Amino acid sequence: MKLQSLQDLKHIQKQLQLEREQALQREKEQALALERERQERDLFVRAVGAVRPLASSERHAPAMPPVPPVPVQRQKDEQAVLRDALSDEFDVSTLLDTDESLSFKRPGIGPDVVRKLRKGEWSIQREIDLHGLRTDEARLALAEFIRECHRQGIRCVRVVHGKGLGSPGKTPVLKSKVHSWLVQKNQILAFVQATPPQGGAGALVVLLAPAG
């Protein structure tokens, strides 16, 4: 660096002096910080007193109760079985009686059973309403409902499927599918079309086999 005048030299000297003062100030601040840290450490030691390490550093971790596994796969498998067990292609028309009103009974079930169902001599213990459900949803809901009722020993239930008045062409699609699904369930002994107070053509009264 080439100096042009004495004034340039003085300016450089002043700059160097400023840098030295700043460096000294930083050293003082660092020294003060270290001194404060040392004093705080000494104060802690005096407050706590003499300490010694524990005889053993092993720590006992309390046993956590095991979290019961969620049988997700088993639930999926059961739902798949329920779906596959009820076919939409099953032709139930030849198995239904359509004398005074629609009905179904398995072989070996006497006509008096159907007659008593129609007359309301069996008390309805549970009910499921399939209104507004898509076909797959209704099939699964009905299968689960029948399985659970049979497991609990329920004998007589009502299944509301609607009259199909809101369906395209006013065709009761769900109604015919419910007939087919119920006939395919071994737990079902018989069913009849409900009386007008019970839902008429939009519902069925269903008799289940005894549990076990």
Backbone hydrogen bonds, N-H to C=O, Kabsch-Sander energy under -0.5 kcal/mol:
donor,donor_aa,acceptor,acceptor_aa,energy
3,L,1,M,-0.6
9,L,5,S,-1.3
10,K,6,L,-2.2
11,H,7,Q,-2.0
12,I,8,D,-2.1
13,Q,9,L,-2.3
14,K,10,K,-2.5
15,Q,11,H,-2.0
16,L,12,I,-2.4
17,Q,13,Q,-2.5
18,L,14,K,-2.2
19,E,15,Q,-2.1
20,R,16,L,-2.2
21,E,17,Q,-2.2
22,Q,18,L,-2.3
23,A,19,E,-2.2
24,L,20,R,-2.5
25,Q,21,E,-2.4
26,R,22,Q,-2.1
27,E,23,A,-2.2
28,K,24,L,-2.3
29,E,25,Q,-2.3
30,Q,26,R,-2.4
31,A,27,E,-2.3
32,L,28,K,-2.6
33,A,29,E,-2.2
34,L,30,Q,-2.3
35,E,31,A,-2.2
36,R,32,L,-2.4
37,E,33,A,-2.2
38,R,34,L,-2.4
39,Q,35,E,-2.5
40,E,36,R,-2.4
41,R,37,E,-2.2
42,D,38,R,-2.5
43,L,39,Q,-2.5
44,F,40,E,-2.1
45,V,41,R,-2.3
46,R,42,D,-2.5
47,A,43,L,-2.0
48,V,44,F,-2.6
49,G,45,V,-2.6
61,A,59,R,-0.7
72,V,70,V,-3.0
75,Q,71,P,-2.3
76,K,72,V,-2.3
77,D,73,Q,-2.7
78,E,74,R,-2.5
79,Q,75,Q,-2.2
80,A,76,K,-2.3
81,V,77,D,-2.3
82,L,78,E,-2.3
83,R,79,Q,-2.4
84,D,80,A,-2.7
85,A,81,V,-2.1
86,L,82,L,-0.8
86,L,83,R,-0.7
87,S,85,A,-0.7
90,F,87,S,-0.5
92,V,90,F,-0.8
95,L,92,V,-1.7
96,L,92,V,-0.7
96,L,93,S,-0.8
97,D,103,S,-3.0
99,D,101,S,-0.5
103,S,97,D,-2.0
104,F,191,F,-2.6
106,R,189,L,-2.2
109,I,106,R,-2.2
110,G,108,G,-0.6
113,V,110,G,-1.3
114,V,110,G,-0.8
115,R,111,P,-2.3
116,K,112,D,-2.5
117,L,113,V,-2.0
118,R,114,V,-2.3
119,K,115,R,-1.9
120,G,116,K,-0.6
120,G,117,L,-0.8
121,E,116,K,-2.6
122,W,116,K,-0.6
123,S,121,E,-0.6
125,Q,156,C,-3.0
126,R,156,C,-0.9
128,I,158,R,-2.1
130,L,128,I,-0.6
130,L,160,V,-3.0
133,L,130,L,-1.8
138,A,134,R,-3.1
139,R,135,T,-2.6
140,L,136,D,-2.1
141,A,137,E,-2.6
142,L,138,A,-2.7
143,A,139,R,-2.2
144,E,140,L,-2.4
145,F,141,A,-2.2
146,I,142,L,-2.8
147,R,143,A,-2.3
148,E,144,E,-2.6
149,C,145,F,-2.5
150,H,146,I,-2.5
151,R,147,R,-2.2
152,Q,148,E,-1.8
153,G,150,H,-1.1
154,I,149,C,-2.6
157,V,206,V,-2.3
158,R,126,R,-2.1
159,V,204,L,-2.4
160,V,128,I,-3.0
160,V,158,R,-0.6
161,H,159,V,-0.7
161,H,202,G,-1.7
162,G,202,G,-2.4
167,S,164,G,-1.3
170,K,167,S,-2.3
171,T,168,P,-1.1
173,V,171,T,-2.2
176,S,172,P,-1.5
177,K,173,V,-1.6
178,V,174,L,-2.6
179,H,175,K,-1.8
180,S,176,S,-2.0
181,W,177,K,-2.9
182,L,178,V,-2.5
183,V,179,H,-2.0
184,Q,180,S,-1.4
185,K,181,W,-0.6
185,K,182,L,-1.1
186,N,184,Q,-0.6
188,I,185,K,-1.7
189,L,187,Q,-0.5
189,L,207,L,-2.7
190,A,207,L,-1.3
191,F,104,F,-2.3
192,V,205,V,-2.2
193,Q,102,L,-2.2
194,A,200,G,-0.8
194,A,203,A,-2.1
198,Q,195,T,-1.4
199,G,195,T,-0.6
199,G,196,P,-1.2
200,G,195,T,-2.6
202,G,199,G,-2.1
203,A,200,G,-1.6
204,L,159,V,-2.1
205,V,192,V,-2.7
206,V,157,V,-3.3
206,V,204,L,-0.6
207,L,190,A,-3.3
208,L,155,R,-3.7
208,L,206,V,-0.5
209,A,187,Q,-3.0
